[in-house]
Amino acid sequence: MWAELRPIGRDRGSGGYRRYAWTGADADCRSWFRAQAEARGLAYETDRNGNQWAWLGAQTYEDVLAGDAVVTGSHLDSVPDGGAFDGPLGVVSSFAALDELRARGARFARPLAITNFGDEEGARFGLACVGSRLSAGQLTKEKAYELRDADGIRLPEAMEAAGYDPQTIGADPERLARIGAFVELHVEQGRALDLSGDRVGIASAIWPHGRWRFDFRGEANHAGTTRLVDRRDPMITYAGTVLAARAEAALAGAVATFGKISVEPNGVNAIPSLVRGWLDSRAADQATLDTVVTAIEKAARERADQDGIDLDVVRESFTPVVEFEHALRDELNRILGGAVPVLGTGAGHDAGILSAAVPTAMLFVRNPTGVSHSPREFAAEDDCVAGVLALADVLEGLACR
């Protein structure tokens, strides 16, 4: 399975992956998922939001009693030039765990589903976890229709071009009501397991996090003839804000990153008229996150006033702290022998979005470098196998006699 997925959406130059929502690479990943489901005799369906489902013990979600299904899976899309493991490891491990349980002769007492949630990374339309947010009712159809990519293509247009009906998107409470437990396996996006020497961990919580867009508006002018004292250069204000973000995050023990920028008119010999930067900030608790973002905006406005720049700040997305259900988390720990480390994470996941509607839990697989969202992302094969076996044990404990 890993070898089949490896070439899909991989850029030869960077070595990273560009599996963006509703593109050709995304379609190839979806075809792979369906083929894996059908090869195992699972009933395949796509929900109203384009998320993929493969069922054992049911033909569709409508055959499942409320709260009865055990679901596992993750996502197959990527960030720009992302790594191979973020998302796909969870999907591959889900199919492998089912294979392991069948080899054990496990008898399922509850329906099992494997899922691939669409557009988790938000690389194309700028909002993370679109598929799960729509299903959980955290993103309305109206707001989804407003999402556009860098080329101005709207989300419904992209879905339609990929062969999906955008008219159906929206909250899916009847489907989610069938889920008694959702367990997502994911490569750890940090080094906690490497430092503790453990192969597998259990998630305790996801830090609150969000994305803010900073629009710095100045005055376009000639780079060669405009005196420095006469300039209204928004790039200078933006640069100062980037440094302020780093300083404020360090003071608070949080993280803050300006990782995406657009510039107009984007000419080498032109002073910009507009610099638009996107801030990603995360912290262990809400109060700390609020303090950091407020301080960054304050620093940006003070510098903007100094430089003669107009500034608009818009919060584009936000996810509050997610405490995974303690009962399910403790049950995973019991199934796995009670000695599995429990750790928090600053990364968002579909499991975090779904936690407001269904009981959710996460397993992490050791990442020896801690690098993620990069072609250097890595997990050793024996650690991945340990993750598969742990997931199989969990699914057996939750879904089998």
Secondary structure, 3 states (H helix, E strand, C coil): CHHHHCCCCECCCCCCECCCCCCHHHHHHHHHHHHHHHHCCCEEEECCCCCEEEEECCCCHHHCCCCCEEEEEECCCCCCCECCCCCHHHHHHHHHHHHHHHHHCCCECCCEEEEECCCCCCCCCCCCCHHHHHHHCCCCHHHHHHCECCCCCEHHHHHHHCCCCHHHCCCCHHHHHCEEEEEEEEECCCCHHHHHCCCEEEEEEECCEEEEEEEEECCCEECCCCCHHHCCCHHHHHHHHHHHHHHHHHHHCCEEEEEEEEEECCCCCEECCEEEEEEEEECCCHHHHHHHHHHHHHHHHHHHHHHCCEEEEEEEEEECCEECCHHHHHHHHHHCCCCCCEEEECCCCHHHHHCCCCCEEEEEECCCCCCCCCCCCCCCHHHHHHHHHHHHHHHHHHHEC
